[in-house]
C-alpha cells in the first residue's frame, strides 16, 4: 500500500540515536602451503605441525565466537519479540520514534556512500523502503513520508550511477505514484527531465469540483490539493485510486477512480453534507454550564466581553436579534456551541449553582437540515436561542463585634464585615476571622429565606496537645490529653478552644520544617532565643489563625508521675507562660483554667476604686471603728470635707471595720453614691454623700495568678474594639509593661512613644515618661534616657504601680544621678 502525507525538511533525521545495521564479514581463509618447506626436512615438518595446530586452534576459537554471537542474537530477538507482544502505549510511541530515527541514520549513511558505492546505497535504501512499507502506523506520519520519498530518490540516483536506466525510471514512477505532486529537484543529470516525461507520457488526469470552498483532497490519507472556487486537476499514474474529500464540520466523501495512462476524467460537482453546525444561546446568567447530551460544551460569558471576538456578520445578526427582543446586550451572557451533530433530536442542559437547571430539546426537521446545510449557524428566529433561568440565591448579612473581620464560607472569602452577599441555599461552614478573634459555626441557608447573622468575635486558643515522653505509658498520655481537653472546652468561655490531635501537630510542624522535639526539649530545660520562639509562634498564628497556643509536655525529672508542664504562647510575646500541674488533680486543673479565663473584662484590671481616705481601726467605748488618719488631695473624701480624726460611724446605714469598709467600697461601681456618717474631734456629727471613683493602676506583673500571654491577647482584643482614648492608652501602657517585664525594651518603647495619659497624679503622663527613660537606659541610649527622666521630674504627683506607689520624681532623680 502506498503512503500519503506531507513532510518537512527539518524532520530529516532526529537527534535520537537509532540502532545501527550489523554488517556481515567474509570468513577467514587458511593460508596456502609455502613451497619452501619440503616433506624430507624434519625441522620444516615440525614447524608445519605447529602451524597446523595453531590454525586449528584459531578455527576452534572462531567457531566458539560465532556460536556465542548467534546465541546472543537469538536472545536479543526473543527479547524484542516479548517486547512487541505486549507493549505499553508509552513504549510503543517511543519505539516508533526510535525506528524513524534509525531509518533516518540509514538514509544519511546511504547519501555518504552514494558516489563511492551505489550498491551499498541500494542495500540501505531497500532496507528503509521495506521497513516503511510494512509499518502502517509509521506511514501516516509526515516524518515517515519524507523518509520514504528520500529513499526512492536515492534509489533512483544509485540505479542511474550503476547504469540501470530502466530501474531508475521505475523508482521514479514509484515516487510519483506515492506523491503525484512531487516537485523537488532530483540531483542527478536527467532526474527532472525523466520525472516530467513520466508525467506527460504515462499519467492521466482527474478533475474535481465542489459546491463548498476550502475542501481538502486526500489520497491515501495525504492532502494533495485543496478546492476553492476553481476545479482541481490531479495528474496520476495508472491505477485505482480512492480519493477523499474532507472539510471541517462536513461528512467526508470518498470516490473510487480507476485511471488509465493518458485518460482524462471529470467528476460532476460534489456537494458535501454537513455533519456539524453551531447554535448560539443567550442566557440571563453568566458562567452557566451548557451540556449537549451529557457532554459539557462550555460556559456562558458576558456578551459584551466576547462580542468583539465574533465574526462580524454573526455579531450583527446577534445584535439585531437582541434589538428585536428588546434585550440590553449588557444584561445577558452568551455561548456559541459548536460541533453540534445533525441528528434528529438534541438535548441541551443549562446548569449553575444557585439556579434551577433547565433542559431544552431541539428537533431537527428536513427544512431545518436544509437551512443548516447552507448556513451552519442555527437561525436566531427560533426561540430556543434565549434561555431564562430562575435564581435561588438568598442574601446573607454578617456583622461582627470587631470591624473589618474577614468572612469565609466553606473556606472561600466573601469579604469583610459588615458584609452583605448573595449565596446559594445549603449548609456551610461559616468562619469570621479577625486578628483580635474569630467565630466559627455551621449555618443552614434555606431557599427564599434571607439570613442575618451577628457574631461576637473571641480570641482563639489552639491546644496543640501534650507532647509524649518515652518514660510515660501511652494510657497516661491519653488520660492527660483528655483531662486537659475537657477542662478547657468545658470551662473556658472567653476563648474559642480548638484542639489539634497529636498526629496533626507532628504533621503541621513537619510541613513547616520546624523541629517540634527540639522545641519542646528546650522549653523543658534552657530558654530558647526570642527569635526562635517568634519563628514558631508567627508560623502557628499565620497558619492556624489562632491568638494563643498551648503545648503540654511531661516533666522528665519525674517520669513516673502524671506531672506535666504547660507552655502558653502568643504571637508577639517573646516567652511562654510555664505552669506545672498534676493532670489528675482537679484543683490544679481548676487553678489553671481560672488563670486563663479571668478576667473576662481586662479593662477592669486597669483601675482600682479610690475613696481617698486612709483609715485605721480604733477601739472607742468597747467598739472598733475606723478613724481617718489622712485625706488625699483631690480625692472624693477631701471633696466632701472629711478631715483627719473623723470617726466613721456608718456607711450606708451599717457599721464597719476598716478592712471590711475598704472591700465594700471597692465593689462599688464608679460614681455610685454612698452615705457616710462621721463624728468630728469637736464631737459634732456630720453626714456626707460620697461617690467612689476609679483611678488607673498597673497590672501586677509579679502576680502568680497572671498568665502574661493571655493578658496580651485580651489587651489586643480590647484595642481592636476602638475603646475611648483613656482606656486605649491604659491598654497600650500595660501592654508595654509586659514587654518590659521580660526585658523586651525595644517593643515596649515603640508602644510608650505613642501613649499619652491624662492627669498628673498617680498613674499618669509622668509614669509614661519614667518608663520611656528606663527603656532608653536599658538599650544603652543614655542621652535619650536623661531627657525622658528630666521630663518626668515635672510630674511631681505621678507614681509607679498605684496612686499610692513610689513617686516618679524620686525614681527619676535616682536614675539621673546614676547615669551621670
TORKOLVO-603315 format. One record per residue: residue in one letter; y, z, x of N, C-alpha, C in turn. Coordinates in steps of 0.05 Angstrom, whole numbers, plus 5000, padded with zeros to 4 digits. Layout:
% residues N
aYZXYZXYZX;...
This chain:
% residues 820
x497650005017500050005000502550005018;x504449825013506949835029508650065022;x510350145042512250365035515050255033;x516550395015519350315010521050555013;x523350535025525150765028527250695048;x529350845049531550795067531250985091;x532450895113532351065137535151085149;x535451265168538051295182537451295212;x539251165227538751145256538451415269;x539951615260539851875273537152015269;x535451905250532852035245530751935264;x531451755283529351655301528751865322;x526451985318525652195337527152445333;x525752665329527052925326526753085351;x527953315351527753495374525153655374;x523453615355520953765353518753625370;x517553775387515553655404512953605389;x511753365391509253305377506853305396;x504553245386502153235402501952975417;x501452975442501252735458498552595454;x498452345460495952195457494252245482;x491552285478489752325500488852045511;x489252005535488551745547485951765562;x484151575556481551575569481651455597;x479951535615479951415642477151305648;x477051125666474451005673472751195689;x470151175687468351355701468451315731;x467551525746467451505775465051335783;x465451175803463350995812462451075841;x459851105847458951185873459550975894;x460151055919460850855940458450685948;x459050445957456950255966455850355993;x453250285999452050366025453450246048;x453750396069455050296093453050156111;x453449906118451449756134451149856163;x453050016172452950126199450650326202;x449650436181447450626183444750486179;x442850516198440250386196438050596189;x435850496178433650666170432350806194;x432350666217431050776240432551006254;x435151016249436851226262436551486247;x435151686261434551936248437152086241;x439052076259441552226253442952106229;x442951836229444251706206442751766181;x440151786183438551846159439252116148;x439552316166440352576157443152576144;x444852426156447552406144447552286117;x445852066114445651946088444452136067;x442652306077441452506058443552706048;x445152786068447252976059449252836041;x449952596046451852446029450652416001;x448052346000446752305974446752575958;x446252795972446253055959449153125949;x451153065965453853115956454652955932;x453752695932454352525909453052625884;x450452715886449052825862450453075852;x451353235871452753485863455353415848;x456753215858459253135844458753025816;x456552875814455852765787455152985768;x453753195778453053425760455553565751;x457453605770459953735763461553575742;x461553305746462953125727461653145699;x458953145699457553165673458153425659;x458253655674458953915662461753905651;x463553785666466353765656466553605630;x465053385629465153215605463953365581;x461853525585460653675563462553885553;x463854025572465754235564468054115549;x469153895559471453765545470653675517;x468153555515467253465489466953695469;x465853925479465654165462468354265453;x470254285472472954375465474254185445;x473853925448475053735429473753775402;x471153815401469753855375470854105361;x471154325377472254575365475054525354;x476654365369479354305360479354155334;x477453965332477253815307476453995284;x474554175289473754365268476054535259;x477654635279479954795271481954635255;x482254385263484054205248483054165220;x480354115217479254075190479654325173;x479154565185479454805169482354835160;x484154765178487054785171487754595148;x486554355149487154155128485954225102;x483754385102482454435076484154605058;x485454805068486954985051489655055063;x491454865067494054925079495855055059;x497555235068499655345050501855135049;x503755175029505954995026507654975051;x508155215063509855215087508455075110;x505855125114504454995136504254695131;x503854605106503654315101506254185108;x508554305100511154185107511554175136;x510754385151511054395180509354185193;x506854135183505153935194506353665191;x507553605167508753345162510953295183;x512653495187514853455206513753415234;x511653575241510453545268509253265272;x507853155251506652895253508852685257;x510952695242513052495246514352515273;x514652755283515752785310513952665331;x511252715328509352595346509452295346;x509552185321509651895319512251775331;x514451925327516951845340516751835370;x515352025381514852025410513251785419;x511251705402509651465408511351215408;x513151205389514950965388516650955413;x517651175422519251175447517551095471;x515051195472513351115494512750805493;x512450705469511950415466514350255475;x516750335469519150195478519350195509;x518550425521518850455550516950265565;x514550215554512550055568512449765558;x514249695540514149435527514149205547;x516049185565516348965583514048965603;x513249205613511249215634508449185623;x507949285599505149295589505149255559;x505549005549505548945520502949035506;x500649025521498149105509498149405502;x499249565521499449855515501349905492;x503449755490505349775468503849725441;x502249515441500749455416498849685408;x497549805428495850025422497350255409;x499650315420501250535410502350485382;x503450245377504550185351502450155330;x500050055337497850045318497050325309;x497050505328496550785322498550895301;x501150835306503250925288502850805260;x502450545259502150405234499750505218;x497550565233495150655219495650935207;x497051115221497551385211499551375188;x501551215190503551195168502451065143;x500750865147499650725125497650885109;x496551095121494551255107495551515096;x498051575099499151835091501451785071;x500651785045502651725024504951915024;x504552185027506952365026508952295047;x508052195071509952125092511451865085;x510051685071511251425065513751445048;x514051655033516251675014518751795027;x518651855053520951975067522451755082;x525151785084526651585100525851575129;x525051805141524251815169521751645173;x519851675155517351525158517851225155;x519551155136520250865132521450745156;x523250885169524550785193522550755216;x520650945219518650925239516850685234;x516150635209514450415201515850145209;x518350125202519849885209519949845240;x520650065254520750045284518149955296;x515950065285513249995295512649695291;x513349585267512949305262514649125280;x517149205284518949055302517749045331;x516849285341515749305367513149135369;x511649135347509148985347509748685350;x511748595335512548305336513448235364;x515048415377516148365403513848355424;x511948545422509748555441507948305438;x507448215414505847975410507247725421;x509947725418511547505428511347495458;x511547725471511347735501508547655511;x506547715494503847635502503347335498;x505147205483504846915477503446875451;x502947085435501547055409503747005388;x504646755385506846695367506046735338;x503546665331502646695303502446985296;x501447145314501347435309504047555305;x506047465322508747575319509847505292;x509447255282510447175256509047335234;x506547395237505047555217506247835216;x506947945239508248215239510948205224;x512447985228515047965215514647935185;x512547785177512047765148511448035136;x509848185151509148465141511748625139;x513548585158516148735158517748655133;x517948405127519548315104518248395078;x515548415077514248505053514748795049;x514848935071515449225069518349275061;x520249115072523049145066524348875063;x524448765038525448495034528348465043;x529848685044532748675051533248725080;x531148725096531348785125533348585137;x535348705152537448525163538248615191;x536948805203537548885230536848665250;x538448635271537748425292535248515307;x533548315313531048365328531448275357;x531248465376531948395404529848235419;x529248005409527747815426528747535418;x528547335435530047075432530046945405;x527746915392527646765367527146945343;x527447215347526847405326528347355300;x531047335302532747305279532147035265;x531746825282531146555271528546555256;x526546685266523946695253524146845226;x525647065225525947215200527247035179;x529346895187530746725167529046495158;x527446385177525646165169523546265149;x522546505154520546615135521846655108;x524346755108525746795082526046535067;x526846325082527446065068524845925059;x522745935076520445775070518345905052;x518146165054515846305041516646485018;x519146565017519946764996520646634970;x520046774948521046704922523346884914;x524646834891526946994882526447104854;x527447344850527447464823530247544816;x531247444793534047514784533847714761;x535347934765535348154745538148214736;x538448274710541048364699540448584678;x542448764675542048984656544649014639;x544249134616546549194599548249414612;x546949624622548349844635549149764663;x551349874673552249834700551350064718;x550950004743550150214762547150274761;x545450084754542650124752541350064779;x539750244789538350204815535850044811;x535249864830532749714830530949824852;x528549904845526750034864524149874866;x523149834891520549714895519049904913;x516749994903515150194918516650454923;x518350524905519850774908522350754924;x522950514936525350484952527450324937;x529950414938532150274926532850034943;x532549794932533049544946535649414937;x536749494914539249384904540249554881;x542749504873544049634851545449434834;x544849434808546049234790548649344778;x550749194781553349274769554049074747;x556248934750557048744729555548474732;x554748404757553448144762550448184766;x548847984759545948004764545348034794;x542948134800542048174827539747984832;x539747834855537647654862536047774885;x533447814881531747924901530047704914;x529947694940528247504955525847644965;x523447554956520947704961518747504971;x517047604987514647454996512747434973;x510947244973508947214951507347474948;x506747534923505247774917505847874889;x504548094881505048234856506848474861;x509048484847510948704851511448864826;x511549124829512449304807515349384813;x517149274797520049334801520849534780;x522149744789523049964771526049964770;x527149984745530050014741530650294733;x532550424747533050704743535950764743;x536750954725539551054724539451334713;x541151504723541251784714541751794684;x540251974671540352024642539051804626;x537751614639536351394624533451404631;x531751304613528851294618528351054637;x527051104660526450874678524650664665;x525050414673523550194662522250034685;x519549994683518149844704517149584693;x517349374711516549104703514748994726;x512448864719510748744738511448454742;x511948364767512648094773510547974793;x508947784784507347624803509147394814;x509247364840511147174852509747004872;x510246744871509146554890511246454909;x510446324931512246234951514146024939;x516746064942518745874933519345894903;x517946074888518346094859520946244853;x522446144833524946274824524546384796;x524846644792524346774766526946914757;x527446894731529747024719528847184695;x529347434695528447604673530747654654;x530147654628532247694608533647964614;x536147974604537748224608536248464597;x536148674613534648914606536549134597;x535749264575537349494565535649744568;x536549934584535150184587535750374563;x533750524556534150714535535050984547;x536851104533537951364543535851584540;x535551744560533751974560535252234554;x537652254564539252504561542052434551;x543252634538546052604530547452864535;x550052874530551653114534552953194508;x553153454504554353554479556353774485;x558853744476560853954481560854164459;x561454414467561654634448564254794453;x565654844432567855044433566855304421;x567455524435566555794425568955974426;x569056164408571356344406571156584426;x569156574444568856784465568256644491;x569356764513568656664540566056804549;x564856684570562356794582560056814562;x559956634543557756624524555456454537;x553056564538550856424549549656234529;x549255984537548255774519545455704528;x543555714510540755644516539955404499;x538555224511537454994497534455024497;x533355074474530455114471529455314493;x530755544494530055764512530555714541;x531955494548532755444575535755484578;x536555664596539455724600540855474611;x543055394598544555154607547255234619;x547955484618550555564629552055754611;x554555814619556255994603558955854598;x560055924575562655814568564855924585;x566955764590569255854605571755784590;x574055924595576455864580577155564583;x577755444561578155154561580555074579;x582655234578585055164594584455174624;x582355324632581755344661580155094671;x578454984654576854764663577754494653;x579954494637580854244625581554034647;x582754124669583453934690581153804704;x578753924703576453814717574853614700;x575653574674574253394656575253114659;x573452924652574252644651576652604632;x578552444640580952414624580452334596;x578752134592578152044565576952274548;x575052414560573752634546575852854540;x577552914559579553124554581453054531;x582252794530583952704508582552734481;x579952664481578452694456578252984447;x577753164467577553444460580153564450;x582353484462584953584453585553474425;x584853224420585253114393583653264372;x581153334379579453484361580653764355;x581653904376582854164372585354144355;x586853934359589353904343588653854313;x586653694308585853644280584853904267;x583454064283582354314272584354544272;x586754484282588854694283588054934300;x586954874324585955084342587555074367;x588555304376590055324401588155314424;x588555124443586655104466586455354482;x588555524482588455774497586555984485;x585755944460584256144445581256084445;x580355874459577455804458576455764486;x573855794488572455734513570755484508;x569655364530568455104527566055084546;x564154924538561954844555561054564548;x560554394568559354134564556454144573;x554654164554551854184560550753914567;x549653884592548553624599545453634600;x544353414606541453384606540153474580;x541353394558540253454531538353224523;x535853274520533953054514534352934486;x533852674484534052544458531452574443;x530952824434528652884418529452904389;x527552934371528152944342529753194335;x529153414347530353674338531053834363;x533453964363534354134385535254394374;x534954604390535754874381537554994403;x540055054397541955184415542455474407;x542255654426542755934421545156034437;x546956174424549356284437549256584437;x549356704460549056994462550957114483;x551757354477553557504495553457794487;x553557984506553758264498556158304479;x555858484460557958554441558458344420;x556758134418557057944396554357904383;x554357804359551857744345550957464353;x548457444363547457184372547356984348;x547756734355547756524335546056294346;x544556174328542855944335543655704318;x544155474331544755224317542555024322;x541654904300539554694302540854424298;x539954234314541053964313538853764309;x539053604287537153394281538353124289;x536852964303537852704312536552484296;x538252344280537152124264537551864280;x536651634268536751384282539551294288;x541351344269544151254273545451414296;x544851674297545951834319544751754346;x542251684345541051594370542351334380;x542951154361544350904368547050964380;x548551154368551151224378550951344406;x549051524410548751654436547851454458;x546351254450545551054470547950894480;x549950864463552350724470554350904484;x554551154475556351354487554951614490;x554551714515552851944519554052214510;x556552214500557852454491557352484461;x556352714453555852764425558452744409;x558552604387561152564372562252824362;x564852864368566153124361566653164332;x566552944316566952984287564753144274;x562553174288560353344278561053634282;x560953804262561854074263560154254282;x558054154292556354314309557854384335;x560054254341561454294367563154544367;x563754664344565354914343563655144334;x563555354351561855584345563555834344;x563455984322564956234320562956464318;x563156644338561356874340562757124330;x561157294318562257544307561957774327;x564257894334564258104354563358374342;x561958534359561158814350562559024368;x564558944383565959134402567259354387;x567259584400568759824389570659914411;x572660074402574660174420573960454428;x574060504454573660774465576160864479;x577061114472579361234484578561484500;x579361494525578661724542581161844553;x581462104549583662254561582462494576;x583762574598582662784615584762984621;x583863224630585663444637587163384662;x586263194678587763114702588462824699;x590962744706591762464703590462284724;x590262024717589261824735586461874744;x584761984727581962014733580561754727;x578661674744577261414740574861454721;x574661264703572561274682570461074688;x567861164687565560984692563760994668;x562760764661560560744641558260614654;x556060754656553660654669554260554697;x555960694711556660624739558760414742;x559760294720561760084722564460204715;x566460154732569160274728570560124705;x571760284688573360174666576360204671;x577160374690579960424695580560714697;x583060794695583961064699585061184673;x584761444670585761584646588861594647;x590161604624588961564597588061274594;x585761234581584460974581583760894552;x584160634547583260514521581860254528;x579360224520577759984527575959914504;x575159664503573159574483570459544497;x568359644484565659634496563759564474;x561259514482559159454463557859704452;x556759694428555259924419552859984437;x552160234438549860304455550160584466;x548260664483548260924495549060894524;x550961064533552061034560552061294575;x552061274601552661504618555561494625;x557061694614559961704619560561884642;x562061784661562961944684565961914687;x567362144686570262144691570662304717;x571762164737571762274764574662284775;x575262504788577862554800577362714825;x579262704844578962864868578863164861;x580063234838580163514830577963594813;x576263414804574063494786572763254773;x570663314758569263094745568063184719;x567162994702565963044677563762834673;x561362924664559262734660557762804635;x557062594619555762634594554462374584;x552462394567551362164554552762134527;x553661894521555061844496553761624480;x553861644454552761444436555061294423;x555261034427557360874416556160704394;x557060754369555960614346557760394337;x556460194324557859964315559960044293;x562259924294564459974274565360264274;x565160394297565960674298567360724325;x570060724325571560774350571061064359;x571361104385570661364397573061464413;x573861714408576061844422574862084437;x575162084463573862284480575962434496;x576062694494577762854511575963024529;x576463014555574763154574576363344591;x575163564598576263754617574763714643;x576263644664575063594690574763854705;x572363904715571764134731570764054758;x571364204779570364134805567364124805;x566263964823563363924824562264064849;x560064214844558564344866555764224867;x555064104890552463994894550764184910;x548564274898546664454912544664264926;x544864264953543164084969540364194974;x539864424962537164534965536964734988;x534664844991534165045012532464905034;x533464905058532064765080529564925087;x527264785088524764925092524465025121;x522765225125522165335151519165325156;x518365275181515465265187514165545184;x515865755183514766025181514366105152;x515465955133515566045105513465875090;x511966015073509965875057511265695037;x510065465030511365285011511965404984;x510165594975510665714949513165894950;x513666024973516066184975518566014975;x518365784988520665594988521265494960;x519165424945519465334917520665554900;x519665794903520766024888523766064894;x524466054919527266094926529065874915;x528165624917529765404906530165424876;x528065494862528165524833529965754825;x529765984839531366214832534366154835;x535066024857537965964861538965754842;x537265554837538065344818538565464791;x536865634781537165764755539665934754;x540166084776542466254777545066094776;x545165874790547565714790547965574763;x545865444753546165284729546565464704;x545565704705545665874682548166044680;x549566094702551766284701554466184711;x554465954726557065854736558165654716;x560465714705561665534685564165394697;x565265494719567665374729567065104743;x564665074754563964834768561864674753;x561864414756559664244748557464274769;x555164374762552964414781551164174781;x550764064804548863844808546863914830;x544263884824542263964843540963714855;x540763714882539463494897536763604907;x534663464900531963544909531763514940;x529763654951529463644980528963354990;x527163194977526762924986529362764985;x530962804963533462664961535362744984;x535363004991537163095012536362965039;x533862965045532962835070533562535070;x533162405047533762125045536662065049;x538362235037541262195039542162225068;x541262425082542062465110540962245127;x538562145121537461935137538961675133;x539761615109541361375103544061385117;x545161625121547861635133547661735162;x545361695174544861735203545862015212;x545362215196546162485204543562655207;x543562815228541262985234541463245219;x540063255196540163505179538863735193;x536663685208535363905222537164045242;x538463875259540263985278542664125266;x543664005244545864125230545264405220;x542964435206542164695196541664895218;x540364795240539764975262542265095274;x544364935277546865035288548265225270;x547965175243549165355224547965635227;x545365645232544065895234544366045260;x545465905281545766035307548666015316;x549365805330552065775341553765595322;x556365655319558065495302558365205312;x558465015294558864735301561764685306;x562464475322565264395325566364305298;x568964345295570364265270569863975263;x570063795283569763515278566963445268;x564963575279562163525270561763605241;x562863835233562563925205564163745187;x566563665195568163485177566863215174;x565463125194564062865192561962885170;x560463105169558463135149559663175121;x561563365119562763425093564263185081;x565663035098567062795088565062595077;x562862555091560862365082559662455055;x559062715054558062825029559962785006;x562562855011564562834989564862544980;x564962354999565462074992563061954977;x560662034984558361914972557262054948;x557662314946556762474923558962524903;x561462484911563662534893563862834885;x562963014903563063294897565263434914;x566063674904568163824918566964044936;x564664144928563364354943560464274948;x559364374970556564324977555364584986;x552964634976551564884982548864814994;x548364925018545764885032544665155038;x542065195031540665445038538665405061;x538265605077536265595098535165865103;x532665885109531366135114532266265140;x532466525139533366675163530966685182;x531166535204528966505223528366765237;x530266955237529767205250527767375235;x527467325209525567475193523767275178;x521967145192520466935179518667015156;x517967265155516067355134517467445109;x520167455110521667555086522667325069;x523867395047525067195029528067185033;x528967275056531867275061532766995069;x534866905056535966645062538966675068;x540066465080542966445083543866205068;x546266245055547466025040549965945055;x550265685059552765575071554165405051;x556665495044558265365024560465205038;x560464935034562464765047564364645026;x566764585035568564405021569364185040;x570563975029571163735045573163795068;x575263945062577463975082577264225099;x575664425090575564675105573764645130;x574564745153573064695178570464855180;x570165075165567765235169566565315141;x563965355141562765445115563065745111;x562865815085562466095078559566165080;x558766355097555966425100555366685086;x553266675069552466905053549466955058;x548767205065545967285069544967435045;x542667355034541667475010538667465008;x537567634992534667634986534367484960;x532767264961532567094938531067234915;x529667444921528167594900529867824888;x532267854898534068074889535967964867;x535568044842537467954821540268044828;x540568274841543268374847544668184867;x543168104888544267924908545067664895;x543367554878544067304864546567334847;x546667564833548967614815551567634831;x551467774854553867804871554867534880;x552967364890553867104900555066934877;x553766934854554766774832557466864823;x557867134823560567244815562667164835;x561967164861563967074881564666784876;x562666624870563166334866564766284840;x564166434820565266384794568166484791;x568666724801571366844796573166804820;x575766794815576966794788576966514777;x576566484751576766224739579566124738;x581566304735584366224737585466324764;x585366144784586166224811589066294812;x590666204793593566264793593966564789;x592066704776592466994771592367144798;x591167034818590967174844593567164859;x595366994852597866964867599867184860;x599367344840601367534830600067814827;x601768014828600968284821603168394803;x602368574784604468684766606268874782;x608868874776610769034791612369204771;x612069464774613569664758615969754774;x615569784800617869844817618470134822;x616670314814617070604818614670714832;x615170844856612970984870612671264858;x610271334851609771594837607571744851;x607572004846605472184857604772394836;x602272474835601472684815602472954824;x603673094805604673374810603673544786;x602773794793601873974772604274144762;x604874124737607074274724605974414700;x606274684701605474844678602474784671;x600874764692597974724687597274434679;x599174254680598573984672599373794695;x597673594701598173404722599773164710;x602073114721603772904711604872734734;x605472474730606672304751609672384754;x610472394779613272444786614272214803;x616572104797617771874811618771974838;x617771844860618771904887620871714896;x620571454888622571254897622671034876;x624970914873625370684855626270444872;x624870224872625469994889627669824877;x629269724895631569564888630669314873;x632069254851631469014836629069034819;x627769264818625269294802625969354773;x623969314754624369384726625169674723;x623969854739624570144737627470194744;x628470064766631270104773633169994751;x632269774739634069634720634569814695;x632469964686632870134662634070404669;x634170484694635370734702633570964711;x631070914717629271124727630371204755;x630071474760631171584785628971764798;x629171794824627271974838627372254825;x625172374821624972644809624372644780;x624572404767623872384739620972434735;x620372594714617572654707616772464684;x614572314689613672134668611972284648;x613072324624611672484604609572314589;x610372084581608571904566609271614571;x607271444569607771154569606171044545;x607570914527606370804503604971034488;x606371264486605471494470602971624480;x602471604507600071724518600671844546;x599472064552599872194578597972074598;x598872054624597371914644597472064671;x595472024687595672084715596571824730;x597571864754598871634768596971394771;x594471434780592671214785591971074759;x591571234737590971114711593270954701;x595771064705598070924695598570654709;x598270654736598670404750596570194742;x594070284737592070094728592669984701;x593670164683594370084656596669884657;x598769934673601069754675600269494688;x598269504706597369254718595969064700;x594969164677593568994658595468874637;x598068954639599968844621600568554627;x601168404606602068134611604868134620;x605667934635608467924645610467944622;x612468114627614668164608613768304582;x611368404582610468564558611868844560;x613068924538614669174538612969424534;x613569624550612369894547614570104543;x613970304527615870514522615170754540;x617070844556616671054576618471294569;x617271534567618771774562618771944587;x621172024597621472174622623272424618;x622972614637624672854637626072854665;x628672864665630172864690630273134702;x631473154727631573404741633373604727;x635373514711637173694697635873784670;x633473704665632073794641632473604617;x634173404619634573224597632273024595;x631572944571629472754566630572484557;x629272274567630272004561627871824554;x628371614539626271424532627371144540;x625671004554626370734564624270524555;x625270284551623470054546623369884571;x621069884584620769744610618669524607;x619269284618617369064618616469014647;x613869014651612668964677612868674684;x613568604708613768324717611668274739;x610968024743609167944765610767854789;x609867934812611067844837608967724855;x609667534872607667394889606367574909;x603867514915602367654936600767434951;x599767514974597967334989595067384980;x593367174981590567214976589467384998;x587967594991586867775011584567645026;x585167505048583267335061580967495074;x581367745080579367905093577468045073;x577867985047576168105027573367985028;x571268145027568568055027567767925000;x569567944981568967834954570067544952;x571167434973572467174971570866974986;x570166754973568966514986571266314990;x572166285015574566135020574365845011;x571965725014571665445006571965414976;x570865604961571165594932574165624924;x575565804939578465834933579965584939;x579265444962580665204968580364994946;x577964964936577464774914579064844889;x579165104883580665194859583665154863;x584565194888587465144893588064844890;x586264674900586764384896586664304867;x584864424852584664364823587264444810;x588464674817590964754805593264564813;x593264474838595464294847595264024833;x592863924827592463674813593663674785;x593963914773594963924745597963924744;x599263884767602163874768603464124756;x602964364768603964614756606964634761;x608264844749611164894754611664924784;x614164874793614764874822613965134836;x614565374824613865614838610865654841;x609365594820606465614821605365414841;x606365174842605464974861605965064889;x608365184894608965274921607165504929;x606565694911604765914918601865814923;x600965614908598365504913598165374940;x600165214947600265084973600465294996;x602165504992602465715012599865855017;x598365924997595866065001593665875013;x593865615007592065425020592665425050;x595165425058595865435086594765695099;x594965915085593966175096590966155102;x589466015085586565985090586065835116;x587665635121587365485146588165655170;x590265825167591066005188588766205194;x587466285173585266485176583066385194;x582566125194580466005210581665855234;x584165915241585365815265585865515265;x586065395241586665115239589665085234;x591165135256594165165254595464895247;x594564665258595864415250595764365220;x593364405208593164365179594964545164;x595064805173596864995159599764915162;x600564835185603364765190604264525173;x602464325170603064095153603764175125;x602464385115603064475088605664645087;x605964825107608265005107610864855110;x610764625123613264465126614264365100;x612564355080613364245054613764455032;x613264705039613264915018615965075020;x617065124996619465284994619065494972;x619465754978619265964958622066074951;x622466124926625066234917625066534923;x627466654922627766944925627867024954;x628767264958629067374986627367624990;x626167734969624667984970621667924969;x620068084983617168064981616167794993;x614267674981613167414990615267204982;x616767115001619066934995619366735018;x621766615019622166405040621966515068;x622766765072622566895098619566905107;x617766945088614866955094613966675104;x614966475091614266195098615166145127;x617666215133618766165160617266315181;x616466565175614966715195612266575201;x610866485181608266355186608666085199;x610865945194611365705209611565765239;x613165975245613466055273610766125286;x609066265270606466335281604766095288;x604865885270603265645275604365495300;x607065475302608165345326607365495351;x607465765350606765915374603865875381;x602065875362599165845368598665565379;x600365365371599965095380601365035407;x602665245418604065215444606765095443;x607965075419610664955416612665185414;x613365295437614965545438617765505426;x619065275432621865235423621865235392;x619965095380619865085350619165355339;x617465505353616765775344619165955344;x620765955365623166125367625166055345;x625465795339627365715318626465825291;x623865805285622765905260623066205257;x622466355279622766645278625666725274;x627466585287630366655283631266605254;x630266385242630966345214629766565196;x627466665203626166865187627767125187;x629167185209630767425211632867455189;x633767225179635867225158634867335132;x632167355129630967445103629967735108;x631767925107631168195114629268335095;x629068245069627368375050624668235046;x624268015061621667875058619468035072;x617068015061614868175071612367995075;x610368115087607767995091605668135074;x603967985061601868105044602668145016;x604268355011605268424984608168484986;x609368564963612168634962612668884978;x610669044983610969294998609769275026;x609169025034607968985061609969005083;x609168945107610868955130613168755128;x615568845136617868665134617668445155;x618368205146618267975163620168005187;x622568125182624568155203623468315226;x621868525221620668685242618668515258;x616968365244614968205257616267975273;x618367855262619667635276620967735302;x622267975301623468085326621368125347;x619068225340616868275359615968015372;x615667805356614767555367616867425384;x619467455377621667345394621667485421;x621267745421621167885447618767805463;x616467775450614067695465614367425477;x615567235462615766955473617766945496;x620067095493622067095514620967225539;
